[in-house]
């Protein structure tokens, strides 16, 4: 990334941060995953942190990952997401998910994680090289809106692009959200309908595997963020009689 590209990125992120501040959201970026785990453990009514971002069972630190939290004006955490770099120069995403499936299975969804596998109709053999896994995306119910989702995902994608320049980015999204077009709001261009099949080949859960290439990522982050910001509703003018 040359100086002009770096400057353009700084301007984009600054604009997004200012827009989030106007919406009452302050974001923090960190790479200490022990700290992130403590933050997640304090959150009630959420599932456990996913193993890929749990420093007690995965090697994830400042060299290969970072996280983002968003806090409201009362200091309450209302948003989380995290991303990490995976080296797949000699393997593919198909092989990676087979070998490391335990770290992607939603806790409590299968009776036997050792015999549960992720399946998609096509192949993920083409996804290899420098690959980022994007997960832990959550927004509290009182803060959810389309523009906020897009703004928050843009921050992590911009930072990932400048930090690692990955070949691909992927993540998992529940099918109920995929059918509503939520991955497209994040910026994902591709979605594969997948299932987690258990010991008896039963479907233990269904998820969409969403992904984007480096070119997709560059296109997503280069787009203007102006149209993502909700326009204020104008109040009707009052006329004196």
KESEDO-684589 format. One record per residue: x negated, y, z negated of N, C-alpha, C in turn. Coordinates in steps of 0.02 Angstrom, whole numbers, padded with zeros to 5 digits, always signed. Layout:
REM KESEDO-684589
XYZXYZXYZ ...
//
This chain:
REM KESEDO-684589
-00042-00060+00000+00000+00000+00000-00044+00062+00000 -00037+00104+00052-00077+00164+00056-00048+00220+00012 -00082+00277+00011-00063+00331-00035+00007+00357-00021 +00024+00366+00043+00091+00393+00060+00146+00344+00041 +00133+00279+00052+00182+00228+00033+00190+00225-00043 +00134+00232-00078+00137+00232-00152+00176+00292-00177 +00164+00350-00147+00200+00410-00167+00275+00403-00154 +00293+00374-00096+00363+00363-00080+00396+00317-00131 +00359+00266-00152+00386+00220-00203+00397+00255-00269 +00348+00296-00290+00354+00333-00352+00416+00378-00351 +00427+00410-00294+00486+00454-00287+00551+00413-00291 +00552+00354-00260+00612+00312-00262+00628+00291-00333 +00577+00265-00367+00588+00241-00436+00607+00299-00482 +00576+00356-00473+00592+00415-00515+00665+00435-00505 +00687+00433-00442+00757+00450-00428+00805+00402-00462 +00788+00337-00458+00831+00287-00490+00833+00295-00565 +00774+00307-00596+00772+00316-00668+00813+00377-00690 +00808+00431-00651+00847+00491-00667+00922+00477-00660 +00941+00440-00608+01011+00423-00599+01037+00379-00656 +00995+00331-00677+01015+00288-00733+01022+00329-00797 +00976+00376-00807+00981+00419-00867+01046+00459-00867 +01066+00482-00808+01129+00519-00803+01189+00475-00818 +01181+00410-00808+01234+00362-00823+01229+00337-00895 +01181+00364-00933+01173+00346-01004+01131+00285-01016 +01091+00264-00967+01049+00204-00973+00976+00224-00971 +00938+00201-01020+00865+00210-01022+00832+00142-01012 +00786+00137-00965+00754+00072-00954+00683+00070-00982 +00664+00010-01002+00596-00003-01026+00568-00062-00986 +00506-00055-00963+00473-00109-00926+00417-00136-00970 +00414-00202-00977+00363-00232-01019+00337-00297-00989 +00280-00320-01015+00251-00384-00992+00232-00429-01049 +00250-00410-01110+00239-00452-01169+00300-00496-01178 +00296-00559-01157+00354-00602-01159+00369-00629-01228 +00323-00623-01275+00339-00637-01345+00388-00583-01370 +00375-00522-01352+00420-00467-01371+00488-00476-01338 +00487-00495-01274+00551-00505-01239+00592-00560-01271 +00559-00614-01291+00595-00669-01324+00629-00645-01388 +00595-00603-01427+00624-00576-01488+00685-00533-01473 +00680-00493-01420+00737-00452-01399+00797-00496-01381 +00784-00548-01343+00838-00593-01321+00868-00631-01380 +00827-00650-01428+00853-00688-01485+00900-00646-01529 +00894-00581-01525+00937-00537-01565+01005-00526-01531 +01012-00547-01469+01075-00537-01433+01124-00592-01449 +01183-00572-01470+01235-00621-01486+01277-00635-01424 +01309-00693-01424+01354-00713-01370+01320-00718-01302 +01255-00735-01303+01219-00749-01241+01185-00816-01246 +01177-00850-01190+01141-00913-01190+01067-00900-01206 +01032-00954-01222+00961-00947-01238+00921-00921-01178 +00864-00893-01192+00819-00870-01139+00800-00929-01095 +00798-00917-01029+00780-00972-00984+00706-00991-00992 +00691-01056-00988+00623-01079-01001+00569-01046-00958 +00585-01027-00897+00535-00996-00854+00510-00930-00881 +00549-00899-00926+00529-00836-00956+00517-00841-01031 +00516-00902-01055+00504-00915-01126+00429-00930-01136 +00394-00885-01169+00322-00892-01177+00302-00951-01219 +00349-00981-01255+00333-01039-01296+00331-01104-01256 +00358-01102-01195+00357-01164-01154+00334-01152-01082 +00320-01090-01064+00294-01074-00997+00237-01024-01003 +00189-01030-00957+00135-00981-00956+00160-00920-00918 +00181-00869-00954+00205-00808-00923+00181-00749-00965 +00144-00704-00934+00119-00645-00970+00109-00588-00920 +00067-00539-00938+00058-00480-00896+00026-00496-00829 -00006-00554-00823-00040-00571-00760+00009-00597-00707 +00067-00621-00728+00112-00651-00679+00186-00635-00690 +00201-00586-00732+00271-00570-00742+00283-00504-00778 +00344-00481-00773+00366-00423-00813+00441-00426-00823 +00465-00389-00871+00537-00387-00886+00560-00315-00891 +00626-00307-00886+00657-00241-00892+00716-00247-00939 +00722-00201-00985+00783-00196-01025+00811-00126-01016 +00877-00121-01021+00911-00057-01019+00949-00047-01084 +00944+00013-01111+00977+00029-01174+01025+00088-01164 +01081+00086-01200+01128+00142-01194+01107+00198-01242 +01149+00249-01246+01131+00308-01286+01129+00293-01361 +01159+00237-01381+01157+00217-01452+01098+00171-01466 +01058+00157-01415+00999+00114-01424+01015+00040-01418 +01076+00023-01399+01095-00048-01392+01072-00074-01324 +01045-00135-01324+01024-00166-01261+01086-00186-01221 +01091-00159-01161+01149-00173-01119+01129-00206-01052 +01064-00216-01043+01041-00247-00981+00974-00282-00991 +00966-00339-00958+00901-00373-00955+00892-00402-00885 +00830-00408-00865+00810-00448-00807+00735-00459-00811 +00712-00510-00777+00640-00527-00778+00621-00557-00711 +00557-00553-00696+00531-00582-00634+00460-00607-00646 +00443-00661-00612+00375-00688-00619+00350-00715-00553 +00285-00714-00545+00253-00737-00483+00234-00811-00490 +00250-00849-00438+00233-00920-00435+00187-00932-00375 +00133-00966-00386+00086-00981-00332+00106-01045-00297 +00129-01040-00235+00152-01098-00197+00116-01103-00130 +00052-01088-00129+00015-01092-00067+00010-01163-00040 +00012-01212-00085+00004-01282-00064+00066-01323-00077 +00122-01290-00090+00185-01325-00102+00242-01283-00076 +00303-01309-00078+00362-01273-00056+00411-01266-00114 +00462-01225-00105+00512-01217-00158+00549-01282-00170 +00561-01322-00118+00592-01388-00127+00551-01429-00177 +00487-01434-00166+00444-01474-00210+00438-01444-00279 +00435-01378-00282+00429-01344-00346+00490-01357-00390 +00550-01352-00361+00611-01364-00400+00618-01436-00421 +00591-01481-00382+00591-01552-00402+00546-01563-00462 +00487-01533-00460+00437-01544-00513+00454-01506-00577 +00481-01446-00570+00492-01402-00628+00566-01390-00642 +00608-01437-00622+00681-01428-00627+00704-01414-00698 +00670-01443-00749+00691-01433-00818+00693-01360-00837 +00650-01320-00806+00645-01249-00825+00696-01205-00791 +00735-01235-00746+00787-01197-00710+00858-01219-00728 +00864-01277-00759+00930-01302-00778+00959-01260-00833 +01021-01238-00825+01054-01201-00878+01063-01246-00939 +01037-01226-00997+01041-01268-01057+01112-01292-01072 +01118-01357-01086+01182-01385-01107+01228-01405-01050 +01205-01402-00987+01250-01417-00931+01245-01489-00907 +01195-01526-00931+01187-01595-00908+01169-01640-00967 +01193-01703-00966+01176-01749-01021+01104-01774-01019 +01073-01770-00960+01005-01796-00953+00965-01753-00904 +00931-01701-00928+00891-01658-00883+00838-01696-00844 +00812-01751-00872+00760-01789-00837+00785-01819-00772 +00851-01831-00768+00880-01862-00709+00929-01816-00674 +00919-01751-00681+00961-01702-00647+00919-01664-00597 +00946-01657-00536+00908-01626-00482+00950-01575-00445 +00916-01524-00417+00950-01473-00378+00951-01492-00305 +01010-01486-00273+01017-01505-00203+01051-01449-00164 +01026-01437-00104+01058-01390-00058+01067-01426+00009 +01117-01406+00050+01128-01440+00114+01067-01438+00160 +01032-01382+00161+00974-01376+00205+00909-01388+00168 +00857-01360+00194+00791-01368+00164+00762-01302+00142 +00722-01304+00090+00688-01244+00065+00613-01250+00077 +00594-01293+00125+00524-01305+00140+00488-01242+00165 +00525-01197+00196+00494-01137+00225+00475-01085+00172 +00503-01092+00112+00489-01044+00058+00426-01067+00022 +00371-01033+00035+00307-01051+00005+00261-00990+00007 +00202-00997-00023+00155-00941-00026+00159-00907-00094 +00161-00842-00094+00171-00803-00155+00246-00794-00164 +00274-00829-00212+00347-00830-00221+00365-00804-00291 +00413-00759-00293+00436-00731-00357+00502-00762-00377 +00508-00780-00440+00572-00802-00468+00602-00745-00508 +00663-00726-00491+00698-00670-00522+00757-00698-00562 +00758-00684-00627+00812-00711-00669+00826-00667-00729 +00865-00695-00775+00884-00660-00837+00925-00597-00823 +00955-00592-00764+00993-00531-00747+01059-00532-00784 +01069-00481-00826+01129-00476-00867+01145-00403-00880 +01209-00385-00874+01233-00319-00892+01293-00328-00938 +01295-00293-00993+01351-00299-01040+01416-00279-01006 +01470-00308-01029+01535-00299-00996+01557-00226-00993 +01539-00187-01045+01562-00117-01046+01523-00073-00998 +01468-00099-00971+01426-00058-00926+01428-00081-00854 +01465-00134-00839+01461-00163-00772+01496-00119-00720 +01459-00103-00668+01488-00073-00609+01440-00086-00551 +01466-00079-00491+01427-00099-00432+01364-00058-00424 +01368+00007-00434+01309+00050-00424+01254+00034-00474 +01273+00019-00537+01224+00003-00588+01186-00060-00570 +01222-00111-00546+01190-00173-00525+01137-00160-00471 +01155-00121-00422+01109-00107-00367+01048-00067-00390 +01060-00017-00432+01004+00024-00455+00954-00016-00496 +00979-00057-00541+00936-00096-00585+00895-00148-00546 +00927-00180-00498+00890-00230-00458+00837-00196-00414 +00852-00135-00391+00804-00099-00350+00739-00085-00387 +00744-00071-00452+00684-00057-00491+00637-00117-00491 +00665-00176-00507+00622-00236-00512+00594-00255-00444 +00633-00247-00390+00609-00264-00324+00553-00217-00302 +00561-00153-00315+00509-00105-00296+00444-00119-00333 +00449-00134-00398+00389-00148-00438+00357-00214-00417 +00397-00264-00402+00370-00329-00381+00334-00322-00314 +00363-00283-00269+00332-00274-00203+00264-00241-00208 +00259-00189-00249+00195-00154-00255+00144-00192-00297 +00169-00233-00344+00123-00270-00388+00095-00333-00354 +00138-00370-00320+00116-00435-00293+00123-00442-00217 +00165-00400-00186+00178-00407-00114+00196-00479-00097 +00249-00506-00128+00265-00578-00121+00291-00595-00051 +00284-00659-00034+00311-00683+00029+00386-00694+00024 +00409-00715-00036+00480-00728-00047+00498-00711-00119 +00562-00696-00129+00591-00689-00196+00654-00732-00198 +00664-00770-00252+00725-00811-00257+00753-00808-00327 +00815-00830-00333+00848-00834-00398+00910-00878-00393 +00942-00890-00449+01003-00929-00452+01061-00885-00475 +01119-00894-00443+01179-00856-00460+01238-00904-00464 +01280-00900-00516+01339-00942-00519+01382-00933-00457 +01412-00987-00433+01451-00983-00371+01508-00934-00376 +01538-00929-00436+01593-00882-00444+01572-00810-00427 +01510-00793-00445+01484-00726-00429+01461-00722-00356 +01433-00777-00331+01411-00777-00261+01469-00766-00213 +01527-00797-00229+01586-00789-00186+01612-00717-00186 +01596-00680-00238+01617-00610-00243+01568-00562-00209 +01514-00589-00183+01465-00548-00149+01415-00513-00195 +01410-00537-00257+01365-00505-00305+01292-00508-00282 +01267-00564-00254+01197-00565-00232+01181-00511-00181 +01229-00495-00138+01217-00442-00088+01208-00375-00123 +01242-00365-00179+01234-00303-00216+01163-00299-00246 +01137-00356-00266+01068-00357-00291+01020-00338-00235 +01037-00359-00173+00993-00348-00116+00974-00412-00081 +00999-00470-00105+00981-00533-00074+01017-00542-00007 +00980-00566+00042+01007-00572+00110+01029-00644+00127 +01006-00692+00088+01020-00762+00103+01045-00798+00040 +01093-00843+00051+01122-00880-00005+01135-00952+00015 +01112-00999-00025+01121-01070-00012+01165-01101-00067 +01221-01132-00047+01265-01165-00095+01231-01228-00120 +01215-01230-00184+01181-01288-00212+01217-01318-00271 +01199-01379-00287+01227-01413-00345+01171-01444-00387 +01184-01449-00451+01141-01489-00496+01175-01556-00504 +01143-01609-00480+01171-01676-00482+01140-01715-00540 +01184-01745-00581+01162-01781-00641+01143-01853-00628 +01134-01893-00682+01111-01962-00678+01153-02007-00633 +01219-01995-00633+01264-02036-00592+01283-01999-00528 +01242-01952-00508+01254-01910-00449+01315-01866-00457 +01336-01857-00521+01392-01812-00534+01368-01740-00532 +01414-01695-00514+01397-01624-00511+01401-01596-00582 +01344-01576-00609+01344-01548-00677+01355-01473-00676 +01334-01440-00623+01348-01368-00614+01335-01349-00541 +01365-01295-00520+01356-01270-00452+01327-01200-00455 +01276-01188-00416+01245-01122-00413+01225-01107-00342 +01223-01042-00327+01195-01021-00263+01122-01004-00273 +01079-01031-00230+01009-01011-00231+01004-00953-00181 +00987-00895-00206+00982-00836-00164+00909-00819-00153 +00893-00793-00094+00823-00778-00080+00817-00723-00028 +00758-00694-00026+00741-00644+00026+00668-00651+00044 +00653-00635+00106+00584-00636+00129+00551-00569+00113 +00486-00565+00126+00451-00501+00114+00482-00446+00158 +00499-00462+00220+00529-00412+00264+00595-00389+00236 +00635-00436+00211+00699-00417+00180+00687-00371+00121 +00636-00388+00081+00620-00349+00021+00598-00278+00041 +00558-00273+00092+00535-00208+00116+00594-00166+00141 +00640-00198+00178+00699-00162+00203+00743-00139+00146 +00753-00182+00097+00796-00166+00040+00769-00107+00000 +00704-00108-00013+00675-00055-00055+00665+00010-00017 +00663+00007+00050+00652+00068+00088+00717+00107+00100 +00774+00075+00089+00838+00109+00098+00848+00163+00046 +00883+00215+00065+00897+00270+00019+00942+00246-00038 +00931+00273-00098+00973+00254-00155+01031+00302-00163 +01035+00354-00122+01087+00405-00131+01156+00375-00128 +01167+00329-00079+01233+00301-00070+01252+00252-00126 +01204+00233-00168+01219+00187-00223+01250+00222-00283 +01244+00288-00286+01267+00325-00344+01340+00343-00336 +01381+00327-00386+01452+00344-00380+01461+00419-00379 +01502+00442-00332+01516+00514-00328+01567+00533-00381 +01557+00589-00415+01604+00610-00467+01672+00626-00437 +01724+00607-00473+01791+00622-00451+01807+00695-00465 +01832+00730-00415+01848+00800-00423+01915+00809-00456 +01918+00852-00506+01981+00866-00539+02021+00915-00496 +02087+00908-00495+02127+00955-00455+02119+01026-00481 +02115+01072-00434+02107+01142-00453+02170+01169-00487 +02160+01213-00534+02216+01245-00569+02225+01315-00541 +02285+01331-00522+02298+01397-00494+02342+01436-00541 +02324+01498-00552+02364+01541-00595+02427+01563-00558 +02481+01564-00592+02544+01584-00561+02547+01659-00555 
//
